[in-house]
Amino acid sequence: MSAVAANGDASAASAEWQPRTNPWLIALSVMTATFMVVLDTSIASVALPYIAGNLGATRDESTWVLTSYLVSNAIVLPASAWFSLFFGRKRFLLVCIVIFTLASVVCGISTSIEMLIIARVLQGAGGGAMQPISQAIMLESFPPAKRGAAMAMFGVGVVIAPIVGPTLGGWLTTTYSWRWAFYINLPVGVIAVFLISFLVEDPPYIRNARPGRIDSIGFGLMALWLGTLQITLDKGQEADWFAAVWLRWLVLISSLSMIGFIVRELITIHPIVDLRILKNRNFAVGCGLYAMFGAALYALIALQPLFLQTLLGYTALDAGLTVSPRGLGSIVALFLVGALVERVNPRLLIAFGFLSFGVSSYWLSRMNLDVSMSSRLPANILNGFGSGFVFVPLITVAMGTLKNEQMGNATGIQNLLRNIGGSIGLSYVSTMLERYAQAHQALMVGHLTPLNPIYVHQLGSVQRIFESHFSPPDALHRAEAFLYNLLLQQADYWSFVDLFYLVAWLCLGCALGTLFFKSVKPARTAAAAEM
């Protein structure tokens, strides 16, 4: 009885604990670190061709700059809660920021692709724990009635950073050098270390924690599962998926290690990742929707720049500027939802966010190849607006019924699933763009026949244009090549349209998925009821 009473007292003390520093200052400090990490997941992507050229690397070798970061990031991310208890959360967060910042400098001064990949592994390991720890610190620093507004501020870093990343990366790379895409982390990291050192403190349950020995078997299975899964998703398209024997083995290893990891974490007394928390219905549903949101978000982030650069001939910087209005929509939404989440049922806000995101994707699918840059502005603003309305209430509902002691573990699992969803979305887009284009090409090429009067008319018109510069046989050959290239462009266009449609349908499914949440009262109403 005494042990139970002691645990109850500790839990109550933890629930009543409030930081000595103003929680909004704490939010600013941890958001600085989070923005830096999330920004780095996308800022290097536009610099890959420049990195490959400067370091004498092949295209396959240069993609490991992204893959190595994501693999190490994914492995550390779900284990962040255990490391926080073992080392102390504030100390562990500071160490992670220092590792990430120093690794960024090493990335910038790299003289070979091997050196850069090793530095990216260290950078991913340092960055893996920063986002879930920062999120847990923010959730615990604010009382429940204020968590929605706090997460709105946190969302500025998480939602806007992937949008700003390609634009900023393209500008730094073209204006200065690809190395500045990494050097930019140095001043941000120094500021984050300074702020967190003076403003953040550990709650009692962290200071008094006795986590015991690390679950080395669980950690090993998790590392094997996530590492092989990430490599599979990143390299699958290049290897033609299951046509490659080594990829089939990788999928088998990933599947078996995932099953082993789940079983291990459910039966061991002190798991490195406590999966039992998924028994909480709202958290489990929230994780599923968060994963699908990650897939939709990163799929659309990848689709638009590709569409603009491959079909409309935009530069990397112009493409980034075209999609950057998403950030404006996100900022407006985050400020609105920070106030509404305390008054309106969060499930309605989440559904509205997903529907807005889906409508923006459908809107983008209706634009043809003659569309101007300004014509895409409203759709991009709506896209950012929808993502802002998803992020805050989704975390509020998923975390709203958890204890403070569960926050660190929960944020690690949630962010892992979002990253996996994002990786699946990116992998699916890169695969299906090519396959949908091939399917449309096969359907459309049947119209390039002398039996089609429209084709014959177009061929004659183009041939007459070429005959003013070339001989009739040469002009005919060039006219046929011109029309076939036009067909390829149209096939590519329809493959983009198919994927924009798919994202819209996915968002509709997510909006319906909010029905599986248990009813959660707005934070202000709940707080008043408790009083």
N, C-alpha and C positions, 0 to 999 in steps of 0.2 A: 504493500500500500504506500509506503514511504517513497519508494522509487517512482511509482506512478504519480504521486503528488509532486515530487521533485520535477518530473518531466513536465507536468502540467504547469507548474510555476514558471519553469524556464520558457515554455511556449508562450505563456501569458506575458512574461517580461519582454520576450522578443517582439510580440505583437504590439506592445505598448511603446516600444523604443522609438525614439525620434532623434535624428542627428542634431548636433549642436549648431551646425552651419545651416544657413538658409538653403532649403532644398533646391531652389531655382539656381543657385550658384553651383550646387553639386551637379544639377542637370547640364549646365553649360560645360562643366569640366569633362564629364564622361561623354557628352555628345561630340566634343572635339576629337576625342580618340576614335569614336565610332565612325564619324564622317571620314577620317583619314583611311580607315581600314576598308570601308565599303567603297570609297572612291577608287582605291587601288585595285579592286577586282575588275574594273572596266577601263581604267585610264591607260593601261598598258596595251590593250587590245589594238588600238589604232596605230600604235607605234611598232607593231610586229614586223612589217616590211622593212622599216628603217633599221631595226635591230638586226634582222637577218643580213641585210646588206652591209652594215657596218662591221659586224663580227664574223662575216664570211660563213654564215650558217644556212642550211637548207630550210625550206618551208616547214618540213616536219620537225626539224630541230627547234625552230623558233616557236612553234606552238607549245613546246614543253615549258616555255616561259610562263604560260598561263596554267597549264596542267599541273606543273610541280607545285605552284602556289595553292591551287584548289585542293590538291590531295592532302598536303600537310595541314591546310586550314581545316578541312573536314575532319581529320583525325583528332585534332586537339579540341575542336569546338564542343562536342558532347561531353568530354571529360573535364571541362572547365570548372564545373561545380565541385568535383572532388579535389582538384588542385587548389581551388580557393579555400576549401576547408583545411587542407594540409599545410599550405604555406601562409595562409591569411589572405583574404581577398584583395585588400588594398595593396599589399606587398606584391602579390602575384600579378595584379593588373599593371603596376609600375614596371615590373620586370618585363612583361609582355610588350609594353610600349617601347621600352629601351631596345629590346631585341628587334622589334619591327622597324624602329627608326634607324638603328645601325645597319640592319640588313638592307634597308632602302638605299643608304649611302653606298654600300658595297655593290648593290645592283647598278648604281649610277657610274661607278668607277670600273666596272667589269671590263676586262680586256679579251675575254673569250666567252663563248656560249656556255661552256661548262661552268665557269665561274658565276655567270649570271643565274643559271639554273639552281646551283647550290645556294646562292643568296636568296633566291625566290622561295626555296624550301624553308629556310630560316625565317623569312618574312611571313610566310603563311602560318608557320608554327606560332610565331609571336602574335599574329593577328587573329588566330582562330578563337582565342578565349576573350578577346577584347569586347566584341559586340554583346555576347550573352551576359558577361559580367557587368558591363555598363548598363544594360537593360535591367538586370536584377537590382543594381544599386539604385536606379531611378525609381523602380516600383516600390522598394522598401523605404526610400527616403520621404515619400509622400504618403499622406493618409489616403485611404481608399476613395474618398470623395474627390480627391484632386488628381488621381492617377490618370484619368483620361486627358486632362489638360497637359500633364507632364509628358505623357506618351506622344501627344501632338508635337511637342517641342523635339522629342527624341526622333520622331518621324521625319523631321526636316533632314536629319543626317542620313537615315536609312533609305528613304524614298527618293530623295533628290540626288544623292551622291551617284547612283548608277546612271542617272540622266545627265548630270554635269560631266561625269568622267570622260566619255568619248569626245565631247566638245573641248574640254580643257586639255586632254591628251593630244588631240589633233592640233590645237593652237601651239602648245609647247613644243611639239615635235617639228612642226613646220617653221615656227618662228625661231626656235633655239636649237634644241637637240632632243632626241629620245631620252637622253640621260636625265633631263629635267623632269620627266614624268615620275622619276624616283626621288630626285633631289628635293622636290617640293614637300616631301614628307618630313624633312629635317626640322624646319621651323615649327610645323604643326605638332610634331612629336615633343619638342622641347616645351612648348606652351602647355600641352596636355600633362606632361610630367610635373611641371610647376604647379598647375591648378589642382591636380589630384592630390599631390603631396600635402597641400595645405587645407583642402576642403573636404576630402573624403575620409570617412572613418568606418571601421568594421562594427557591425552590430554585435550584441552579446553572444548570440549563438555561433557566430564565426570565431570570435575570440576564445570561446570556451569549447570549441569543437575538438573531438578526438576521433578523426576518421579512420584510424588504424592503417594497416598495410594496404597498399594499392592492389586492386584486383588485376594482377598482371595477365592472367589468362583472358579475362574479359577485354582488357585493353588491347592485347595482341589480336584477338578475333575481330575487334572493332576496327583496328588499323588495317588488317588484311581485307576486311569487307569493304570499307570505304575507299581504300587505296585502289583496289581492283575495280570497284564500281566506277570511280571517277575516271580511271584510265579507259575503261570500256566506253563510257559515254563520250569522252573527248576524242578517242582514236577510232571509234567504231565506223564512222563514215569513210574515213581514209582507207580502212582495211576491208571495206565492203561487208561489214558486220559478220554474219555467221559463215561467210565464205572463207574466212581466215581461221585456220585451225587454232592458232594461238589465242584468238579472241574467244573461241568456244571454251577453251580451257579456263580462260580468265573469268568468263561468266559462271562457269561451274564452281570455281574457287570462291567467287564472290557470293554466290547463292548459299553454298555450304557454310561459309564463315558467318554469313548473316544469320542463318538458322542457329548455328552454334552460339553466336553472341547473344541472341534473344533468350535462348534456353539458359545460358550461363547467368545472365543478369537477373532472370526470374527466380533462380534457385539459390543463388549465393546470398549470404547474410549481408555482406557489405559490397554491393555492386558499385562499379565505377560510374555507371549510368543507371539510375533507378527507373526502370521501365514501368514499375507498378503505378506510377503516377498517371499512366494512360487509362487507368480505371476511372478516372474523373471524366465524365462524359463531355463536359464543355471543353476541357483541355484537349481531349482526343479529337473531337470534331474540329476545334480550332487549329490543331496541328495539320489535319487533313486539308482544310481550306487554305492554310498558310502555304502548304506545299504546292497546291494548285495555283495559288496567287503568284508564287515564285515562278512557276512554269509560264503562266500567262505574261507576267511582267517582263521576264528576260527574253521570252520569245518575241514580244513586240519590240523590245529594245534592240534585238538583233535584226528583225525584219526591216524596219524602216530605213536605217542607214544603208543596208544592202540594196533595197529597192531604189533608193535615191542615187546611189553610186553606180550600180550596174545598169539600170534602165534609163535614168535621167541624166547620167554623166556628171553628177555633183562631185566635188572634191570632198575629202574627209571632213574638212572644216565646215564647208557649206552644209553637209549632211548633219553634222552635229548641231549647227545653228538652227536648222530647220526643226529638229526634234526638241530643242532646248525649251520651247514654251511649256513643255510638260511640267518643268520646275515651277513655273508661275501658277499653273493649275493646282499643283500639289501644295504650295505654300498657302494659297487661298483656302483650300479644303482643310488643311491641318488646323488653321486658326478657327474655322467654322466648327469643325468636329470637336475641337477641344472644349468648346462651350456646349454644343449639343449633346455630347455623350453624357453629361450630367442631368439632362432633362428628357431625352428621347431614348426609347428602347434601343439598345445597341444593335440588336438583330436587324432592325429596320435600316440603320445606318450602314451596316455591312452589306445588306442586300442592295441598297441604293448605290453603294460604291461599286460593287461588281457589275450591276446593270449599266452604270455610266461607263465603266471601263469597256464592257462588251459593246455598247453602242459606238464608242469611239473607234473600236477595231472594225466594226461593220462599216462605219463612215469611211475609214481609210480604204476599205476594199472597193468602195464605189468610185474611187478617183482613178482617172485614166492617165495615160502617159503625157498628156498635154497640160496637166495641172501645174499651176505656178506654186512657188514656195509659200506665198501668203495664203493660198487656198487650203493648205494643210494646217494652218495655224489653229482654227477652232477645234479640229479633231484632236490635235495634240494637247491643247489646254484641257479639253474634256477628259482625255486619257489621264493626265496628271491629277485632275480633280477627283476622278474615280478612285485612283490608287490611294490618294490621301484619305478618302472616306473608308477605305477597306482597312488600312494599317492600324489606326488607333483603336477603333471599337473591337476589331478582331482580337487584338492582344488583351484589351480590357475584359472581354467576355471569357477568353481562354484562361486568363490568370485570376479572374475575379473570385473564384471559389477556392483558391489555393492558399496555404499558409506561407508566411514569410520564409520559413525554412525550406520550402519547396521551390522557391523562385529561381534560385541559381540553377538547379537541375532542370527545371521546366524551360527556362530560356535557352539553355544549351540544346535540348531536344528540339524545341520549336525552330530555332535558327538553323539547326542541321537539316531539318526537313524542308525548310524554305530553300536552302542551298541545293539540296538534292533535286527539289522540284525545278529550280532554275537551271541546273545542269541538264535535266531531262528535257526541259523546254528548248534549250539551245541545241542539244543534240538532235532532237526531233526536227527542228526547223532546218538545220543544215542538211539532214538526210532527205526530208520530204520535199524541200525546194527542188532538188535535182530530180527526184523520182516523179513528182507531179509534173515537172517540165517535160520529162521524157514521155509521160503518158499523154499530155496535151499535144506534144509534137507528133506522136504516132497517130492521134486522131485527126490532126489538122493537115498532115502531109498528104492525105488522100485527096485533098481539094486542089493540090498542085498537079493538075492533069489537063491535057488538051481537050478533054471532054467537058471541062468546066468553063463556060463562056466568060465568067467574071475573071478567072485566072488568065485566060487567053487575052482578054481585053487589057488587063493590067500589064501583062508581059509585053504586049505590043507597044503600049505607051512608054514603058521604061526603056524598051529597046530603042525606040526612036530618039529618046534623049541621049542614050549612049552612042548612037550612030553619028552624032555630030562630032564625036571625038575619036571613035574607033571604027574598025571595019565591021560589016554586018555580022559575020560569024562571031567575032570577038564581042560585039555589042550584045548579041543574043546570050552568049555565055555569061557576061557580066549582069545582064538583066535577070537571068535565072538565079544567079548567086545572090543578087540584091533581094529578090522576093523570098528566097529561102532564109536569108538572114532576118528578114522582117518576120517570117514565120517563127523563127527561134525566139525573137524578142517577144512576140505575142505569147508563145508557150511559157516563157519565163514570167511574163506578166500574170497569166492565169494561175501559175503556181503560187505566186504571192497572194493573189486574191483568195485562193483556196485556204491558205494558212491564216489570213486575216479573218475569214469566216470561222475557221476552227477555233481561234482564240475567242471570238464572240460567243460561240456555242459553249465553250468551256466556262466562260464568265456567267452565262445564264445558268448552267448547272451549279456553279458555286453559289449563286444567289438563292437557288432552291435549297442548297445544302444548309443554309442558315436555319431552316425549319427544324433541324436535328438538335439545335441548341436547347438546353433547358432555359426557361424564361428567366431573364436576369433584369432586375429593376435598375433604372438609372441610378448612378452613384449617389446623387444628391438625395433621392428618395430613400435609398437604402440607409444612408447615413442618418437621415432624420428619423427613420423607423427605429434604429438602434438606440437613439437618444431617448 
